[in-house]
Amino acid sequence: MATLLVRHATCLVTMDAQRREIVDGAVFARDGVIEAVGPSAELPASADLVIDATDQVVIPGLVNTHHHMFQTLTRAVRPAQDASLFGWLGTLYPLWARLTPEMVATSTQLAMAELLLSGCTTSSDHFYLFPNGCRLDDSLEAAQEVGMRFHAARGAMSVGRSLGGLPPDSVVENEAAILADTQRCIERWHDPARYAMQRIVVAPCSPFSVSRELMRDAALLARSFGQAHGVHLHTHLAENDSDIAYTRDKFNCTPAEYAERLGWLGADVWHAHCVKLDAAGIALFAATGTGVAHCPGSNMRLGSGIAPIRAMRDAGVPVAIAVDGSASNDSSHLLAELRLGLLLQRVGSGAEAMSAREMLEIGTLGGARVLGRNDIGALAPGMACDLVTVALDDVALAGAEDDPVAALLLCQVPRVRHSVVQGRVLVRDGELTTVDAPALVRRQRALARELLD
């Protein structure tokens, strides 16, 4: 079995039970699984592959818990630049109706390339419209080529404008067909095993684009596979004031009450945004272990507000970080997203509201918990060898000698030096190893122009 040794890190952040930060730290892994973590002098001196992490910080791979990777094709579209959520969606739905399978595959790889270069080793993706023969399989097959750990959420929209929903009828699906294809995807792709590289998530899009019946039936479908199979549930919830008003008008309840009525609470569920989750909703999420994917960049870009993450954490709600779609955030840089999350909580609640280390914990262990995983998020024996290194000799980090760990979030990291997923090096010396980045960018740009024409 192949062995990997990462050694001589200036600081190795373990995120283990003791939250150790090891000076001159090292990690030794065999066949993609960590065997030992500690000072370099105490670990084996050799391995099949050795990475010298001198003058670098090593952290567990970051976990992105909400994305719409197809949206990397429609960044900074002019008519949507200054719109809030519902107007933004109304502008972009007609463009997304022109997606093709090649566009889905290429945009998935482009998003993953950006994520890997910014410290992410595991990502979820919420793909919720399937025009022109597109399938979730297109993104799953593309992800296999890249090598990122992937939770593919089979999204759906079933309530178009003719039935009082937000999306045009041209991009919604029949609900029986949605459930059938979701089950097919689980049976074809979902891997419940420890260290799994690909899992399927059941993910109707939002209260304003699917029916109550589909939400309820989707929850029943996910749980029909049993707890051991680990099929989780995901959707958007309480994103902005318009979202709240729609739920109250259509269902006569708050978003949290809506989720409770339909079986969408529990440790196997996480919701994106939750900017407008009220105190009762926070208490309900905490009591049931329901997770939240915090999307600070997108929330700021769309003017949705500041999610009450401090209150959620204090109450015991599982909180993770997410970049959201690259048409509302226009970026898939996960370390930068953690920085935004840190700063935004301070804007809302004061300078002591959130520390860099707490936000780093949200981006690692928090993401692992929300995705239902106990094999990623920390560097410790028995965990998957998912890690990244950040070089401290970059101009953006020069001068951050007192606390290089905090500097990862307080400063702006351009890109990571190395990225390892399940013991496989996907970024080496700042360059992708499984993807031809220049060729991918050229193809993505051509497809984006085709989509916009």
Number of C-alpha atoms within 10 A of each C-alpha: 6 12 18 25 26 25 28 24 27 22 25 29 23 23 20 15 8 7 13 14 19 19 16 20 26 28 28 27 24 19 15 22 23 23 20 20 22 21 18 20 12 11 18 13 11 13 15 10 14 14 18 13 24 18 16 24 26 33 27 31 28 33 31 34 31 30 25 22 26 27 24 27 30 23 17 15 16 10 11 20 15 14 17 17 21 15 14 18 17 15 16 17 16 14 14 20 17 15 22 18 18 16 24 26 23 24 28 25 28 24 24 27 26 18 25 32 26 27 30 31 29 28 25 25 26 28 23 21 24 22 16 11 9 17 20 24 17 18 25 21 13 20 22 14 11 19 24 26 23 23 26 27 28 28 22 28 29 24 24 19 15 10 13 11 19 21 24 18 15 13 20 23 19 11 19 12 10 20 20 11 15 24 20 12 22 20 12 11 16 21 18 16 12 12 18 16 19 22 24 29 27 28 29 28 23 23 26 23 21 22 18 16 10 20 24 15 17 24 23 14 18 24 18 11 14 10 12 9 16 21 25 24 27 28 25 22 26 27 23 23 13 14 22 18 16 18 20 14 11 11 14 12 16 22 26 23 17 20 22 16 13 17 15 24 25 18 20 24 27 30 27 24 28 27 22 23 23 15 13 12 20 23 18 19 28 21 15 17 20 22 30 30 29 31 30 28 25 24 24 15 18 20 14 21 20 22 24 19 27 17 15 21 14 10 16 18 23 25 27 31 31 29 30 31 25 22 24 28 24 20 20 29 26 23 27 23 26 29 22 19 26 24 22 22 21 16 12 15 16 11 13 8 16 18 17 19 17 13 22 26 22 26 28 26 26 27 30 24 22 27 30 18 16 15 20 28 31 27 31 24 16 16 21 29 31 29 29 27 30 28 23 22 12 12 10 14 19 12 13 16 10 8 10 21 22 16 20 25 23 19 16 14 22 17 23 24 22 26 31 26 24 25 23 19 20 24 24 16 14 19 19 19 16 13 18 11 16 9 9 16 16 11 16 21 15 13 19 19 11 13 17 12 7
